[in-house]
Amino acid sequence: MFPEFEVVPAVDMQDGQVVQLVGGERGTEKTYGDPVEAARRWVDAGARTLHLVDLDGAFEGERRNAAAIDAVLDAVGDDAAVQLGGGIRTAEDAISLLDRGLDRVILGTAAVENPDIVAEISEPHPESVLVSLDAKGGEVVVSGWTEGTGLDPAEAAERYADLGAGGILFTDVDVEGRLDGVRTDPVRRLVEAVDIPVVASGGVATIDDVLALERAGAAAVVVGSALYEGEFTLEAAMDAVAES
């Protein structure tokens, strides 16, 4: 899935616009314009993968930004891989998206409620499922990070790896969108628990944060606010990774 460590720009969408939330909470969003323009900007800067999230879908359980997502897929074409999460609740929906040209689906709530969905999607589309284990206070949370599950992230990751997940997306909700830096211990614990790629997200503020997650064993890092706020450029981050 990620043969080399990647810096993956986030294109989180709400009401058809790119936004970034603080701590995953609605009402904290800052808007950054048109998703297609953002996607092309990151691809032109060298992104090999784009991370799309339908935030309305994540909160409401049904994808609300389908038109914007289709426009991004058309604009990006084969120039970059695209992974999408938020509101994907059924295997049929996931397989339809993959058949349409999406490279990976990200399942959070659906995988927690029905773990077998991972195997159901992975059978026709191997290594196409990223299971999203978003943690708040050390506990996996779902439904747009609003509901606790009682699940331990590392233990849950092992279960999904056995079911055929191609990778784990780990978001540290406690530091998400705050630009205060990352916490590497939870990432390292997940990396040690499974043999599939772990993609880290949440808290990245500097290029040093990116490199720290690489050293912790992450296969990739998703970056949102730091790129949109100009804390560093995608090109500079990629250069630093190449030099490391």
N, C-alpha and C positions, 0 to 999 in steps of 0.2 A: 504493500500500500504506500509506504514512504521509504523507498530505497536509500535515500539520504535525508538528513534532517532538513525540514522546511519551515520557513516563516510564512504563515497562512493568513492573509488579510480577511477580516470579518466584514460581511455585508449583512447586518441585521436590519430587518425591515418591519416597520409599523406604519399602518395607513399608507402604504405605497412609498414611504420615504426611508432612507437610511437613518437609523438612530443608534445611540449607545445609551444603555441604562446603567445606573449606579446600583451595585448590589442586587441586580435583577429586579428592581422594584419599579413598577409602572408609576408614572408621574415624575420620575427623575430623568427622563430622556432628554438628550440633546440631539437635534436634527442636523444631518449632513448632506441632504440633497437627494438626487436621483440615483436609484440603485444601478442602473445601466452605466451611468457616468462613473460611478465609483468602481464598478467591476472592471470597466475598460481601463481606468486609471491604474488599478493594481496589476492587471495583466500586462499593460504597456511597461510597467516598472519592473516586470520580471517574475511576477507570481506564477507558480506552477499549479497552485490549488487555490480555490476560493471557497470560503466558508459562509454559506447563506443560512440565515435563520428567519423564519416567519414568526415574529414575536406575537402577533395577534393569534396565530395558530397555537403557539405554545400555551398562551393563557386561556384561550377559549376552546381548545380541543378540535378546532377545524381550521384548515388552511384558509387564510384571508388575503394573502398577497400573491395568489397564483399568477395573475397577469404580470406583475413585476418580475416574478421568478422566471416565467416563460420568456420575457423580454431579455433578462440577463443571459439565459441559456442560448438564445438566438444570437446575442451580441458577442458572447465569448466563443461559441462554437467549439472547435478542437484546440483552442489556444491555451486552455488550462482545464484541469479537472475541477469539477464542481461537486461539493457535498452540501446537502440541505437537511435542516431539521426544523421542527416546529409544526405541530398539528398533524403529523403523519401517524395515524392511529391504527391502520389496517395493513395487512400484507398486500391486499389488492392495490391500495393507493401507492405503497412503496414500489411494488413491481411495475406499476404503470409509469411512475416517474423514472425508474431505471430504464425501462423500455424506451422512454422518450428521449433518453440521452444523458440523464443525470448519472454521475459516476458513483456516488455513495449517498445512502440515506442515513440520517442520524435519528435514532430512536431512543427516547427517554421514557416518558410515561407509558407508552405502548409496551416497551420491553419489560418494565416493572410489573405491569398488570397482566401481561401474557408473555412470559419468557420464550415460549415456543415459537413466537412470531419471528424470532431471529433465525431459527433453523428453516422456517417456512420461506423466508425471503432469500436466505443464503443458498438454498438448493438450486434455484434457477440462476442466481446471480452471486457466485462465490466471492467472498471478501468484499462485499458491497455494503455491509452494515457496520456502521459505527454506533456502538451503544453509548449513550450519553449518561455518565454518572456524575451528576452535579451535586456537590456536597456543601452543606451548610452546617457548621458546628460538628463536622465529622460524620454527618448522616446524609445519605442520598435523599434528595428532594425532587419532587415532580410537579406537574401542572404549573409550569412557569415558575418553578422554585418556591411555590406557595405551600406545598404539603410535604411533611416528613414521611418517610417510609420505614424507619427503623433499620435500614440496611447499611452495613459497613461497606464502603466503596471497594476495598480490596477483595473482600469475600464475594461481593456481587460480580466483580470483574472476572474472577475465576469461573463462576457459573456461566457467564455469557461467552467466555472463550470456549468452553466445552460445547456450547450450543452452536458454534460456528461463526461468531462475530469476527469481522475482519480487523477490528481495532476498538479501542476504548477512548472516548472523548471525556476527559476529566476537567470539569470547570470548578474552580475554587470560588464559590459564590461569595464567601466572606470578603474577598478582596476584588471581586469582579468590578471593573469600571472605575476603580478608585485612584488608579495611577499611583499606588503606594508601594508597589513592588510585589514579588511573588513569594510563595512558600514552597520550597522544594521537597520537604519531607513527605507530604501526602503523595506527590508525584512519584518519588522514589519508591514508596511503599507499593504503589500500583505496578510500577515497572517490575519490581521483584516478584509480584504475585502472578504475572501472566507472561506468556511468550508471544503475545500479539502486540502490535504497536499501541503505544499510549500517546494520545495527543493532549497537550496541556493547554489550558485556557484560564485566564483570570489574573489580573493584577499587574500585567506587564507594563512597566513605565520606562524602562531603559534597555539599551542593547545588552547591558550586563545581565538583566533579567532573562533575556532570550538565551544567552550563553549559559546561564545557571541552569535553566531547564534542559538544555541540551546535555550538560554534564550530569544531570539527574537521571538521564536515560530516556527522556521523551523523544518520540520519533518526529514530532513537529510541535509547533506552538501557534495557537490562534491569537492574533493581535487585532484589537479594535481601537479603543480610545487613543492609545499612544500614537497610532498612525494618523488618525483623523485630527488629533490635536497638534500634530507636528513635533512630537517629542523626539522622534527620529524618523528617518525615511526607510522605506522598504529596501531600497538599494543598499543603504548603509548597513542595515541589519543582515542582509544576505552576504555582503562583503565580509562582515565580521565573522559570520558562520563559516564561510569558505576559508578564511585565514586561520580559524581555530582548529 
